[in-house]
Amino acid sequence: MALTVGDKFPSFVLPVQQGVSALPAGETIDTGDTGGKWKVVFFWPKDFTFICPTEIIGYGELKKDFEDRDAVLIGASTDTDFVHFAWRKSDERLAACDFPWIADNQKKLADALGIVDKDAGVAYRATYIVDPHNVIQHVTVNGLNQGRNPQEAIRVLDALQTDELCPCNWKAGDEVLKPAA
């Protein structure tokens, strides 16, 4: 069963890879730790593919925007930390995406979230926006063949952080809805 809005984001200590200065050396991340911040966690199916780098680069270009909103950006796939490292080393655009990449090669997190494609055995293109209390506030899941719009994660995060009623296509700076008293 897939986890959804209102559920706690699963807590696992998993291998993580970041940067290209050194081979992975056992670094980990605790997926249940928010550090008092929002988290935007996005999964892609596989490294060394075609759609995935466009999404990773798209999210990476918005890293500062997420930070400005007190949110941590975290990527993930079911590849190993060494595969992540090799992919980043092979593409300077991916090397520039300076945020942690979870190596969920045992599929602990992907299985707990309910996002593993049963035929391909890899994670769907799933995005989770998680509040500082580690509660999932937004989920989108795409199939394997269609990419996401990372800018939409910014728009949704902005709306969630207003704690107001935000109408269709609302953007930061737009009016929120005020019910009649």
Secondary structure as UniProt FT lines:
FT   TURN            5..6
FT   STRAND          13..17
FT   STRAND          28..30
FT   TURN            31..32
FT   TURN            35..36
FT   STRAND          38..43
FT   HELIX           51..60
FT   TURN            61..62
FT   HELIX           63..68
FT   TURN            69..70
FT   STRAND          71..77
FT   HELIX           81..90
FT   HELIX           92..95
FT   STRAND          101..103
FT   TURN            105..106
FT   HELIX           108..113
FT   TURN            118..120
FT   STRAND          125..130
FT   TURN            132..133
FT   STRAND          135..142
FT   TURN            144..145
FT   HELIX           150..162
FT   TURN            168..169
FT   TURN            172..173
//
